[in-house]
Amino acid sequence: SVSKSLTAIVAGILIDKGTLDPEQTVVSIIPELKNSVYSDATVRHVLDMRVGLDFDEDYLATSGPMVEYRKSTNWNPLAPGDRPSDLRSFLSSLKDRASPDGGSFHYASTNTDLLGWILERSAGARFVDLLSNLLWQPMGAQASAYITVDRLGAPRCAGGVCTAVLDLARVGQLIVQGGRRNDNAIIPAAWIKDMFDNGDPKAWSDGDLISYLGDRPMHYRNQWYVLRDRAIAFGLGVYGQNVFVDRANEIVVAKVSSQAPPLDKRLIDLTIEFVEAVSDHITSR
């Protein structure tokens, strides 16, 4: 799910270019969703995981909406007798609402897959080309990145990006450098500042990941988690994928893993504590 954080960077670049407005409604960009749970949501609600849809992100589910979602993305195979599905038809089928849009943080990967659709529709280009042309090539990546797609070619922006760990670290370093590489502005500085400064701590504390991340003072903005007391932003993915950015102290930590449980509070705590310890050690010298 660090893919989410990368996807949102592309959104920030398009917003800076005037191609996308975060206050636009989703349906003004994708009218096909007018009868879905996204009918009143804005791009900002999607970016900050504050869409009030009723969707349980249960990674261990063996049946139900989460499994159907994974089938639609082409991650899970179809069972005998299943009709072929696709990601965007699945997004259009989501109707159930749990709360008003703009309320508490509610983690749903469908939001980021929708964000990828929004980016493609707004820019008139494939997401993979946007990521390549706006971020990957300008930052000087050492290797190609890849993304999984559904059977119709829709990208799995919520978790399908595959990248070398050093290139993930390069993204973090780019944020440390204010979005610039040499004299080339890549990630808008205003987007980075917004990410660190403008999240809603109450929306976070009322949200549904607090049980995994504890009572740390945090917010979630632009698909990045932010430790407010240390001004450290990070991307967090299942099975132990992370990139941490301590901008003030110019520290970046990228970690890839293959841990057994999708989410493990003990391992999340240890990882955050490790990053904080590294930061404390380096800055105390």
Backbone as a ProteinNet text record, in pm:
[ID]
protein_1_A
[PRIMARY]
SVSKSLTAIVAGILIDKGTLDPEQTVVSIIPELKNSVYSDATVRHVLDMRVGLDFDEDYLATSGPMVEYRKSTNWNPLAPGDRPSDLRSFLSSLKDRASPDGGSFHYASTNTDLLGWILERSAGARFVDLLSNLLWQPMGAQASAYITVDRLGAPRCAGGVCTAVLDLARVGQLIVQGGRRNDNAIIPAAWIKDMFDNGDPKAWSDGDLISYLGDRPMHYRNQWYVLRDRAIAFGLGVYGQNVFVDRANEIVVAKVSSQAPPLDKRLIDLTIEFVEAVSDHITSR
[TERTIARY]
80.3	0	83.2	215.8	298.4	267.5	210.4	161	65.6	-12.5	-107.3	-34.4	74.8	150.5	212.4	258.5	314.3	205.7	89.4	-22.3	-61.2	-63.3	-103.3	-1.8	125.2	224.4	190.6	151.6	109.6	-9.6	-103.4	-217.5	-170.7	-75.2	-24.2	39	109.5	172	65	-38.9	-146.4	-225.5	-243.9	-311.9	-229.9	-98.9	-11.6	-15	-31.7	-37.9	-174.7	-272.2	-406.3	-490.9	-441.1	-514.5	-624.7	-608.4	-701.2	-726	-849.6	-887.8	-931.2	-865	-901.9	-1042.7	-1101.7	-1237.7	-1344	-1302.2	-1397.8	-1469.1	-1592.8	-1659.6	-1609.5	-1611.2	-1567.3	-1651.4	-1783	-1870.6	-1858.2	-1803	-1777.8	-1665.7	-1585.1	-1475.8	-1515.1	-1584.8	-1625.7	-1776.4	-1856.6	-2002.5	-2057.1	-1981.7	-2026.3	-2051.9	-2000.2	-2013.8	-2130.6	-2219.7	-2327	-2422.6	-2433.1	-2522.7	-2447.5	-2322.6	-2241	-2228.7	-2158.9	-2135.7	-2047.6	-1981.1	-1894	-1968.3	-2100	-2178.1	-2158.5	-2133.3	-2116.8	-1974.3	-1886	-1749	-1668.9	-1571.7	-1477.6	-1344.1	-1260.1	-1125.4	-1052	-1072.6	-1009.1	-1052.2	-1180.4	-1226.1	-1153	-1133.9	-1064.5	-918.4	-852.8	-711.4	-686.9	-778.5	-757.8	-830.7	-882.4	-955.6	-1069	-1149.9	-1263.2	-1394.2	-1398.4	-1523	-1597.7	-1727.5	-1803.7	-1858.9	-1787	-1839	-1830.6	-1917.4	-1918.5	-1841.4	-1713.3	-1628.6	-1527.3	-1526.1	-1438.4	-1313.2	-1200.2	-1072.3	-1014.1	-1072.8	-1032.3	-941.5	-810.2	-713.5	-717.9	-778.8	-784.9	-920	-1006.5	-1139.8	-1127.9	-1217.5	-1222.3	-1346.2	-1433.2	-1551.7	-1598.5	-1695	-1751.2	-1687.5	-1718.1	-1675.9	-1525	-1445.4	-1300.6	-1247.1	-1300.3	-1256.9	-1303	-1426.2	-1475.2	-1393.5	-1354	-1267.3	-1135.1	-1075.4	-947.4	-962.4	-1073	-1097	-1107.3	-1172.6	-1190.7	-1058.1	-961.2	-830	-738.1	-782.7	-703.7	-598.6	-611.2	-518.9	-559.9	-688.8	-739	-797.1	-775.9	-833.9	-985.3	-1052.3	-1195.8	-1222.4	-1326.9	-1369.6	-1452.5	-1464.3	-1548.8	-1690.1	-1738.3	-1871.9	-1876.8	-1763.8	-1761.3	-1766.5	-1839.7	-1837.9	-1714.9	-1648.9	-1533.1	-1570.4	-1480.1	-1504.4	-1391.1	-1408.3	-1301.1	-1311.3	-1201.2	-1189	-1290.4	-1305.5	-1389.1	-1537.5	-1574.2	-1712.8	-1738.9	-1638.1	-1653.8	-1671.1	-1589	-1602	-1740.3	-1791.3	-1924.3	-2035	-2006.7	-2108.9	-2119.5	-2025.4	-2025.6	-2135.8	-2228.3	-2345.5	-2357.7	-2308.1	-2338.1	-2257.2	-2326.1	-2264.6	-2267.4	-2156.5	-2149	-2157.3	-2115.9	-2111.6	-2104.8	-2123.9	-2113.5	-1969.6	-1954.4	-1821.5	-1763.6	-1632.1	-1565.9	-1559.9	-1600.7	-1596.9	-1465.2	-1472.7	-1351.9	-1277.1	-1150.9	-1065.3	-1119.3	-1139.7	-1184.1	-1100.8	-1016.9	-921.6	-992.2	-984.5	-1042.8	-956.8	-896	-808.9	-883.6	-1014	-1092.9	-1076.8	-1056.6	-1040.8	-920.5	-810.6	-690.1	-699	-764.9	-788.7	-878.1	-972.9	-1054.4	-968.3	-875.9	-788.2	-710.4	-663.6	-595.1	-683.5	-809.7	-907.2	-927.3	-937.3	-952	-832.8	-712.8	-592.9	-591.1	-624.8	-625.9	-729.1	-847.3	-954	-918.9	-862.7	-830.8	-718.7	-617.2	-499	-508	-603	-613	-494	-438.9	-320.4	-327.6	-255.5	-250.5	-174.6	-217.8	-149.5	-2.4	27.8	167	253.3	198.4	273.7	286.2	181.8	189.4	296.5	297.4	396.9	537.4	552.8	684	731.5	645.3	686.4	694.7	610.4	605	692.3	723.9	799.1	919.5	897.2	1002.5	1124	1099.8	1212.9	1276.3	1197.5	1260.1	1343.6	1306.4	1383.2	1508.9	1528.7	1648.7	1645.6	1532	1519.5	1623.7	1672.6	1773.6	1712.8	1584.3	1522.2	1379.4	1328.5	1187.8	1100.8	985.9	884.3	773.3	691.9	583.4	456.7	342.3	216	125.7	56	-38.8	-164.7	-231.3	-353.5	-461.3	-586.3	-695.4	-702.8	-803	-808.3	-834.5	-879.1	-901.4	-789.8	-691.2	-577.6	-584.6	-686.1	-694.2	-588.6	-513.5	-403.6	-451	-379.1	-407.8	-326.2	-372	-296.7	-289	-379.7	-383.5	-273	-215.6	-114.9	-36.9	-46.3	13	145.8	201	328.8	442.4	533.2	650.2	774.6	861	976.2	1097.6	1215.5	1338.5	1339.4	1394.9	1391	1467.5	1576.9	1651.8	1573.4	1489	1404.7	1295	1246.2	1151.1	1217.9	1343.3	1418.1	1439.5	1457.8	1474.8	1350.6	1233.9	1111.4	1116.3	1154.9	1167.5	1269.6	1382.8	1486.7	1438.4	1356.9	1300.1	1214.2	1138.7	1057.2	1147.1	1254.7	1351.4	1404.4	1426.1	1483.2	1377.3	1260.1	1155	1093.5	1104.8	1045.8	1134.9	1259.4	1348.8	1464.4	1503.7	1627.1	1712.1	1826.5	1908.2	1821.1	1804.8	1723.3	1583.3	1547.2	1419.5	1317.2	1209	1100.4	1013.2	1001.3	926.8	798.4	811.8	695.4	672.9	554.1	531.1	559.5	635.6	667.2	540.6	441.6	315.8	242.8	254.4	191.6	257.4	389.8	463	425.4	421.6	384.2	242.5	152.2	14.2	8	86.7	88.7	131.4	234.7	285.5	198	136.6	74.4	-77.2	-145.8	-289.8	-379.7	-329.1	-416.8	-504.8	-607.5	-703.7	-678.3	-618.7	-587.9	-711.5	-824	-946.1	-1001.5	-999.8	-1045.5	-963.1	-831.7	-745.6	-778.9	-786.7	-807	-943.1	-1039.3	-1171.4	-1177.4	-1066.6	-1066.5	-1039.3	-1023.6	-1023.3	-886.8	-776.3	-644.1	-574	-644.8	-585.4	-541	-609.6	-574.7	-439.2	-394.5	-264.1	-152.2	-186.2	-82.9	-83.9	-174	-171.7	-212.5	-176.9	-222.8	-120.3	-33.7	61.3	-14.7	35.7	-27.7	-1.6	-107	-90.9	-201.1	-178.4	-286.2	-255.4	-353.1	-338.6	-377.4	-285.6	-310.3	-245	-319.1	-265.2	-207.2	-273	-236	-100.3	-59.7	59.1	18.2	80.6	66.2	171.3	135.2	228.7	230.3	351.3	372.2	389.3	288.8	284.1	390.8	425.4	522	664.3	690	824.2	829.6	714.5	708	774.4	740.6	786.2	665.8	678.7	573.4	613.7	514.1	549.7	437.4	478.4	387.2	392.3	278.6	267.5	194.5	258.1	195	188.2	92.6	79.8	206.1	225	340.5	473.4	467.7	589.1	659.8	586.7	649.4	638.1	747.7	746.7	844.2	812	910.6	882	985.3	974.5	1055.9	1001.2	1068.2	1070.7	1190.4	1212.4	1275	1188.8	1235.9	1328.3	1293.3	1372	1514.6	1530.8	1663.2	1726.1	1659.2	1711.5	1743.9	1647.1	1663	1551.5	1588.4	1492	1520.5	1416.4	1427.7	1327.3	1375.7	1288.5	1305.8	1195.2	1198.7	1100.6	1147.8	1059.1	1069.9	960.7	954.4	862.4	862.3	767	715.5	675.5	625.6	495.5	467.3	353.1	217.4	188.5	55.4	50.8	-64.1	-74.3	-42.8	-102.6	-77.7	-47.2	58.7	101.3	140	60.1	84.6	223.5	268.3	400.6	510.3	500.4	602.7	592.6	471	455.1	519.1	491.6	550.7	703	756.8	902.3	964.3	897.8	950.4	952.2	842.3	837.4	940.1	950.4	1048.1	1190.7	1216.9	1349.2	1380.6	1285.7	1307.7	1329.3	1250.5	1267.3	1403.5	1448.7	1579.4	1692.8	1681.1	1781.5	1787.4	1671.1	1665.6	1728.8	1695.1	1750.2	1901.9	1950.5	2094.2	2170.5	2120.6	2191.2	2188.9	2075.7	2064.5	2134.1	2167.9	2233.9	2385.4	2437.2	2582.8	2642.1
-122.8	0	127.3	113.6	231.1	282.8	195.9	238.2	356.3	359.1	468.8	601.9	602.1	725.5	773.2	679.8	715.7	770.3	706.1	751.7	894.6	924.5	1058.7	1164.4	1126.8	1223	1264.9	1168.3	1201.1	1296.3	1271.2	1361.8	1502.5	1512.5	1643.6	1718.8	1646.8	1709.8	1761	1680.3	1722.5	1839.5	1840.8	1954.4	2081.4	2070.7	2186.2	2237.3	2147.8	2185.7	2242.1	2232.3	2279.5	2179	2056.9	1950.9	1892.1	1901	1840.6	1937.7	1943.1	2026.7	1934.2	1940.1	1848.3	1869.3	1985.2	2010.7	1968.9	1922	1867.9	1746.7	1728.9	1603.5	1493	1373.2	1257.7	1243.4	1261.9	1237.5	1345.6	1461	1561.1	1515.5	1422.7	1367.3	1232.3	1151.9	1017.3	1004.5	1049.5	1045.1	903.6	804.8	665.8	626.3	705.2	671.9	744.1	804.1	885.2	804	674.7	590.7	506	540.6	464.6	540.7	482	546.8	670.7	684.1	799.2	918.3	912.9	1013.6	1155.7	1172.1	1305.9	1334.5	1239	1254.3	1349.7	1416.6	1499.9	1426.6	1479.8	1424.1	1432.7	1541.3	1555.7	1445.2	1410.3	1299.1	1170.2	1148.3	1027.7	1030.6	1144	1156.5	1130.5	1173.5	1165.2	1048.2	955.1	839	882.9	977.5	1024.7	1011.7	908.9	871	777.6	799.7	724.1	592.4	524.6	397.8	288.1	190.7	74.4	-36.9	-50.2	-151.4	-199.2	-328.7	-387.9	-442.2	-378.2	-417.7	-534.8	-650.7	-770.7	-854.8	-846.1	-914.2	-1066	-1115.6	-1260.4	-1318.7	-1237.2	-1284.9	-1395.7	-1491.6	-1601	-1591.8	-1496.8	-1472.6	-1330	-1283.8	-1151.9	-1044.7	-917.2	-805.7	-795.7	-823.6	-810.8	-911.2	-1030.9	-1133	-1096.2	-1046.5	-1005.1	-887.9	-799.9	-687.9	-739.4	-834.4	-888.1	-962.1	-1028.6	-1092.5	-987	-876.5	-771.8	-709.2	-708.5	-650.3	-748.9	-873.6	-981	-1035.1	-1003.6	-1057.2	-1197	-1220.7	-1353.6	-1419.7	-1548.7	-1616.7	-1629.7	-1634.1	-1658.9	-1802.5	-1820.8	-1955.8	-2014.7	-2146.1	-2207.1	-2148.6	-2106.2	-2048.1	-1898.1	-1835.5	-1689.6	-1621.2	-1511	-1429	-1338.7	-1317.5	-1227.4	-1089.6	-1032.9	-903.3	-809	-683.2	-585.6	-479.9	-411.4	-320	-206.3	-142.9	-23.6	-56.9	-172.4	-217.3	-243.2	-297.4	-320.8	-188.2	-89.3	41.7	101.1	85.9	138.9	66.6	-56.1	-136.3	-105.2	-29	-0.7	99.4	58.9	142.1	173.9	85.8	94.2	204.1	277.3	388.7	362.6	394.9	380	513.9	621.6	753.2	860.5	987	1094.4	1109.3	1155.2	1188	1305	1304.3	1412.8	1394.1	1277.6	1249.9	1187.4	1079.6	1016.9	940.7	914	836.7	694.5	650.7	512.6	455.2	359.5	304.4	210.1	242.6	157.3	168.5	58.2	59.3	97.4	73.3	112.3	260.9	342.3	485.9	515.9	446	474.7	418.4	304.4	256.3	354.1	413.3	519	640.2	675.6	789.7	769.1	647.1	619.4	644.5	607.4	631.5	781.2	854.2	1000.1	1063.6	1017.7	1073.8	1046.4	923.9	889.7	972.2	984.6	1058.3	1208	1263.4	1406.8	1441.5	1355.8	1385.2	1329.6	1239	1177.3	1090.7	1024.6	940.6	822.6	716.7	601	636.4	578.3	605.2	568.1	455.6	411	514.3	580.3	683.7	810.3	842.8	958.1	936.6	820	789.9	794.2	739.2	736.3	876.1	951.8	1080.6	1192.5	1183.4	1292.3	1268.2	1141.9	1112.2	1022.9	906.2	804.6	848.6	894.4	937.7	1067	1169.6	1292.9	1274.7	1180.9	1165.3	1081.5	1025.2	947.1	807.8	741.1	604.4	513	416.6	324.3	210.1	182.1	65.7	99	22.4	35.2	-8.7	52.7	6.7	-60.6	-137.2	-210.4	-191.2	-217.7	-214.4	-324.7	-389.9	-492.4	-425.5	-494.4	-441.4	-548.6	-504.6	-601.4	-656	-735.7	-801.7	-704.2	-581	-479.2	-375.2	-391	-299.4	-186.9	-183.8	-78.9	-103.6	-1.8	-20.8	-37.7	-119.8	-140	-39.4	84.5	192.8	179.7	103	88.1	-0.8	-86	-177.1	-253.7	-214.5	-294.3	-246.3	-136.6	-86.5	-172	-211.3	-291.5	-210.4	-189.1	-102.3	-150.5	-114.9	-140.7	-56.4	-113.3	-43.9	88.3	93.6	219.2	327.4	288.3	388	437.4	348.9	393.2	495.3	469	564.6	696	687.6	809.9	898.9	837.5	916.3	991.7	921	986.1	1098.1	1074.3	1176.9	1298.8	1275.1	1385.9	1474.3	1411.4	1488.3	1566.2	1502.5	1571.1	1696.6	1687.1	1797.9	1897.5	1891.4	1986.2	1961.4	1837.1	1799.9	1825.3	1866.9	1905.8	1807	1788.2	1716.5	1810.4	1848.8	1952.8	2078.2	2129.8	2250.8	2219.7	2093.2	2051.1	2027.8	2104.8	2084.6	1969.6	1865.4	1745.2	1732.9	1724	1722.4	1865.1	1919.9	2058.5	2077.3	2181.8	2209.9	2234.9	2298.1	2325.3	2196.4	2096.2	1966	1897.6	1905.4	1846.3	1917	2049.4	2125.3	2090.7	2080.3	2044.2	1907	1814.3	1678.9	1678.7	1755.1	1758.3	1842.1	1947.8	2047.6	2039.9	1984.8	2009.6	1888.9	1783.1	1671.5	1702	1622.2	1641	1535.7	1574.9	1475.4	1409.9	1482.4	1421.7	1316.7	1346.8	1247.3	1120.1	1137.5	1020.9	945.7	1016.4	949.5	882.5	929.2	865.8	753.6	730.8	637.9	494.5	411.9	267.3	200.3	277.9	215	245.7	314.9	353.1	230.8	118.3	-2.9	-58.2	-26.4	-74	26.7	154.1	256.8	325.6	284	331.3	476.5	533	667.5	774.6	744.9	845.7	965.5	1087.2	1203	1197.6	1174.3	1150.5	1218.3	1226.6	1254.1	1180.3	1180.8	1118	1222.1	1248.8	1352.8	1312.3	1323.4	1295	1153.7	1059.7	918.2	890.8	980.2	960.1	971.9	889.8	899	998	1076.9	1174.8	1164.8	1146	1153.3	1300.9	1358.6	1504	1556	1480.9	1530.2	1531.2	1452.4	1444.9	1492.9	1523.8	1564.3	1460.8	1335	1224.8	1174.3	1171	1116.9	977.4	890.3	756	691.7	602.8	513.2	378.5	312.7	186.5	84.8	-30.8	-135.8	-266.5	-350.3	-480.8	-563.2	-657.9	-748.9	-677	-552.5	-486.6	-395.1	-330.7	-236.2	-94.1	-20	115.4	207	335.1	439.5	550.7	592.1	697.7	818.1	937.2	1060.6	1155.9	1172.5	1271.3	1392	1481.3	1590.2	1685.7	1719.3	1817.3	1769.5	1639.5	1583.9	1515.7	1524.5	1472.4	1323.5	1248.3	1103.5	1033.3	932.6	849.9	703.9	629.6	485.4	415.4	326.9	243.9	99.2	28.8	-109.8	-193.8	-305.8	-403.1	-533.4	-606.4	-724	-828.5	-944.5	-1050.5	-1116.8	-1033.8	-1086.8	-1163.3	-1254.6	-1345.2	-1275.8	-1205.5	-1143	-1015.4	-983.5	-858.3	-735.6	-728.4	-619.4	-678	-630.2	-680.9	-560.4	-530	-410.1	-410.8	-525.6	-533.2	-494.9	-545.5	-515.5	-371.3	-319.3	-177.8	-89.7	-120.9	-44.2	-50.7	-170.8	-187.1	-107.5	-107.8	-34.3	115.6	168.1	311.6	346.7	262.8	288	284.2	194.4	187.7	317.4	364.4	488.1	605.5	612.6	720.3	711.5	588.7	570.8	611.8	576.3	618	770.3	832.2	978	1041.3	988.2	1042.6	1025.7	909.7	882.1	975.8	991.5	1074.4	1221	1266.7	1409.6	1444.4	1344.3	1371.7	1376.2	1337.4	1331.9	1471.3
0	0	0	2.3	-25.4	-165.9	-248.6	-380.8	-368.5	-261.3	-239.8	-229.5	-154.5	-134.9	-265.8	-348.7	-479.1	-571.5	-568.5	-652.1	-616.9	-488	-445.3	-485.6	-495.4	-544.5	-687.2	-769.4	-906.1	-902	-810.6	-795.7	-761.2	-669.5	-630.7	-746.1	-831.1	-947.8	-1043.9	-1065.8	-1156.3	-1098.7	-967.3	-903.6	-923.5	-905.6	-923.3	-1067.1	-1162.3	-1303.4	-1342.5	-1252.7	-1283.4	-1358.7	-1369.8	-1440	-1353.5	-1222.7	-1127.2	-1013.3	-965.9	-852	-739.1	-622.5	-514.4	-460.4	-487.2	-439.7	-540.9	-656.4	-753.4	-695.7	-736.1	-701.8	-793.5	-740.8	-818.5	-945	-931.4	-1046.7	-1153.9	-1119	-1223.1	-1315.8	-1268.2	-1348.4	-1407.1	-1326.2	-1368	-1347.3	-1442.2	-1426.5	-1408	-1449.7	-1435.8	-1290.4	-1196.1	-1054.4	-987.2	-1065.2	-1006.4	-920.8	-943.2	-863	-761.6	-736	-641	-509.6	-414.6	-285.7	-301.3	-414.5	-439.1	-500.2	-504.3	-577.5	-525.4	-395.6	-338.5	-292.5	-305.5	-255.5	-343.6	-281.9	-356.2	-369.8	-455.5	-469.4	-336.2	-263.1	-131.2	-36	-34.2	49.9	13.2	-115.5	-162.1	-118.5	-136.3	-100.8	46.9	131.7	276.5	341.3	260.4	312.8	405.8	357.6	436.9	359	275.9	209.1	303.2	320.1	420.3	371.2	283.4	232.2	337.1	324.2	412.8	342.7	378.3	315.6	418	442.5	543.3	475.8	502.4	442.1	521.6	503.9	577.6	488.8	514.7	428.6	441.4	546.5	568	528.6	470.6	431.1	326.6	336.2	237.8	149.3	179.8	97.7	123.9	44.4	66.5	-20.3	9.8	-75.9	-97.5	6.7	-9.8	-110.9	-107.8	-203.4	-344.3	-356.1	-487.6	-541.8	-452.5	-490.1	-547	-478.5	-525.4	-658.2	-675.8	-806.2	-916.3	-884.8	-986.2	-1026.4	-934.2	-964.3	-1034.7	-1046.1	-1106.5	-1010.2	-882	-782.4	-737.9	-725.8	-690.1	-814.1	-830.4	-947	-933.4	-1045.7	-1044.9	-1002.6	-923.1	-885.4	-999.2	-1004.7	-1108.5	-1105.1	-1219.1	-1228.3	-1210.9	-1167.3	-1152.8	-1288.8	-1295	-1416	-1411.6	-1524.3	-1525.8	-1471.9	-1393.2	-1331.2	-1368.1	-1337.8	-1357.8	-1249	-1226.7	-1113.9	-1119.1	-1232.4	-1237.5	-1232.7	-1281.5	-1262	-1114.5	-1045	-901.4	-827.6	-859.3	-794.3	-817.6	-937.8	-970.1	-895	-851	-782.5	-634.1	-578.9	-435.5	-402.2	-318.8	-286.2	-137.1	-51.8	91.1	159	245.5	316.4	466.2	533.8	678.6	750.8	684.8	748.7	640.4	677.6	577.5	527.6	405.5	354.6	434.5	451	521.9	671.5	719.9	863.1	904.7	979.2	1031.2	922.3	950.2	860.7	848.4	725.7	701.6	588.2	623.6	527.5	431.7	303	199.4	74.5	35.1	-82.3	-208.8	-209.8	-327.2	-358.2	-254.7	-276.9	-366.3	-343.4	-421.5	-562	-577	-713	-788.5	-717.4	-777.5	-811.2	-722.5	-749.1	-879	-901.9	-1027.9	-1148.3	-1136.4	-1243.7	-1263.8	-1153.3	-1158.9	-1230.6	-1198.8	-1260.9	-1410.4	-1447.7	-1589.8	-1665.7	-1608.4	-1676	-1684.9	-1579.3	-1577.7	-1674.8	-1678.8	-1760.2	-1901.4	-1924.8	-2056.2	-2089.3	-1986.9	-2005.9	-1910.3	-1943.5	-1854.9	-1727.2	-1616.1	-1490	-1498	-1560.1	-1566.8	-1638.7	-1739.7	-1810.8	-1727	-1651.9	-1562.1	-1456.1	-1394.6	-1291.5	-1350.2	-1469.1	-1533.9	-1572.2	-1637.8	-1693.8	-1590.8	-1486.9	-1388.9	-1266.5	-1236.8	-1115	-1140.3	-1197.7	-1200.4	-1281.5	-1404.1	-1486.4	-1435.4	-1400.9	-1352.4	-1226.2	-1138.6	-1014.6	-1035.3	-1155	-1181.8	-1124.3	-1135.4	-1083.3	-1146.2	-1067	-1117.7	-1197.1	-1175.5	-1238.9	-1279.4	-1373	-1409	-1292.4	-1280	-1185.8	-1265.8	-1197.6	-1262	-1180.5	-1243.5	-1170.1	-1223.2	-1132.2	-1173.7	-1228.2	-1320	-1381	-1380.4	-1395	-1404.6	-1547.3	-1574.8	-1705.5	-1819.9	-1786.6	-1889.2	-1893.2	-1805.9	-1805.3	-1705.2	-1618.4	-1515.9	-1408.5	-1368.2	-1273.5	-1130.1	-1055.8	-913.6	-833.3	-832.2	-769.3	-617.6	-560.1	-414.4	-360.6	-445.3	-391.4	-495.1	-621.1	-726.5	-779.7	-724.9	-775	-719.9	-808.7	-771.7	-807.1	-709.2	-731.6	-653.9	-702.3	-628.4	-501.3	-394.5	-265.9	-270.9	-346.3	-353.8	-426.6	-520.4	-586.1	-493.1	-407.2	-305.5	-213.9	-178.4	-96.9	-172.1	-303.2	-382.6	-375.2	-372.2	-356.3	-223.7	-117.4	12.1	11	-54.3	-61.9	-138.4	-239.1	-315.7	-225.4	-135.3	-40.5	54.8	103.5	189.3	120.9	-10.3	-87.7	-134.9	-73.2	-108.9	-243.9	-291.8	-419.6	-539	-514.1	-622.8	-639.3	-763.9	-796.5	-880.5	-824.2	-885.8	-901.2	-1020.1	-1038.3	-1089.2	-1088.4	-1145.8	-1035.5	-1036.9	-940.2	-989.1	-908	-946.7	-864.9	-733.4	-644.4	-594.6	-609.2	-566.3	-417.2	-385	-244.9	-164.1	-226	-155.6	-121.1	-206.2	-180.6	-60.9	-55.3	56.5	186.6	184.1	304	348	252.4	284.1	350.4	301	355.5	502.5	533	670	763.5	711.6	799.2	811.1	712.4	703.5	726.2	781.9	814.9	934.6	952.8	1061.4	1169.3	1283	1386.3	1446	1452.6	1507.3	1411.9	1282.8	1185.7	1198.3	1221.8	1239	1367.5	1478.7	1607.7	1616.7	1538.2	1533.4	1430.1	1360.6	1248.5	1285.5	1181.4	1203	1194.7	1193.2	1201.2	1332.6	1420.8	1548.2	1627.9	1609.5	1683.7	1641.6	1520.6	1474.1	1498.7	1505	1517.9	1653.2	1741.3	1878.4	1893.7	2008.6	2042.2	2006	1912.4	1866.4	1807.7	1828.3	1763.6	1613.4	1535.7	1393.1	1312.9	1183.8	1088.9	959	870	738.2	634.9	544	444	312.1	204.7	71.5	61.8	130.2	128	193.2	283.4	367.1	513.8	597.3	742	793.4	894	948.6	1100.7	1157	1301.5	1335.7	1396.5	1412	1507.8	1611.2	1708.6	1653.8	1550.1	1492.2	1347.4	1290.3	1149	1059.2	1084	998.9	920.4	788.9	703	658.4	642.5	596.5	517.6	429.3	360.7	429.4	437.6	511.3	425.9	405.8	327.9	403.9	365.4	429.6	407	496.6	494.4	517.1	567.9	614.7	517.7	427.3	333.2	390.4	384	440.4	369.1	369.3	344.9	444.9	517.3	617.9	572.4	595.6	556	675.1	733.8	839.1	770.5	726.4	640.8	715.7	838.2	913.2	935	960.4	988.3	867.3	752.4	625.7	634.6	685.2	700.6	624.2	546.9	474.5	507	538.2	561.4	471	385	301.7	345	358.9	406.9	327.4	276.5	213.8	291.1	300.1	386.5	326.1	388.8	352.5	479.4	576.6	703.2	681.2	770	750.6	761.7	871.7	879.8	796.7	737.8	661.3	746.4	864.2	957.4	1094.1	1156.1	1286.3	1371.3	1473.6	1553.5	1615.2	1663.4	1726.3	1626.9	1505.1	1404.9	1355.3	1346.5	1310.4	1417.3	1544.6	1654.8	1651	1631.1	1627.7	1513.3	1400.2	1285	1312	1364.7	1395.4	1502.8	1605.7	1712.3	1658.3	1563.7	1501	1427.2	1348.1	1272.2	1367.1	1473	1570.4	1638.4	1668	1731.5	1638	1511.1	1412.7	1405.2	1399.1	1392.5	1515.9	1633.6	1757.9	1762.5	1719	1723.6	1630.3	1509.7	1412.1	1452.5	1500.9	1534.2	1665.3	1746.7	1875.1	1862.3	1746.7	1731.7	1713.3
[MASK]
+++++++++++++++++++++++++++++++++++++++++++++++++++++++++++++++++++++++++++++++++++++++++++++++++++++++++++++++++++++++++++++++++++++++++++++++++++++++++++++++++++++++++++++++++++++++++++++++++++++++++++++++++++++++++++++++++++++++++++++++++++++++++++++++++++++++++++++++++++++++++++++

